[in-house]
Amino acid sequence: MFAKVITLTLLLTALAGGVMLMRHHRLELANRSAELHREITKGRQDVWNAQGDVAELSRPDRIRHRLDETDTPVAPAVPMPNASTSGGTLVSQ
């Protein structure tokens, strides 16, 4: 009888330890998931800010102002098609 009680106590203790270990592991994973979520959110904010900076710097008036400051001649990279040869409409590339 005494051996059965000891065996049952040891088994229940091992079971409780296993459950506690699993709960601890679950909490660690939840914490890591929250950290990754914060990193993703920060990355998205950085991308959003960079897109805003690019949009600000690529405004036509800002580009004209920079070109005027540096006296840089401007020529199109790709020659525009002649309106008379394309039926009166310009084709964008």
Buried (B, 14 or more C-beta within 10 A) or exposed (E): EEEEEEEEEEEEEEEEEEEEEEEEEEEEEEEEEEEEEEEEEEEEEEEEEEEEEEEEEEEEEEEEEEEEEEEEEEEEEEEEBEEEEEEEEEEEE
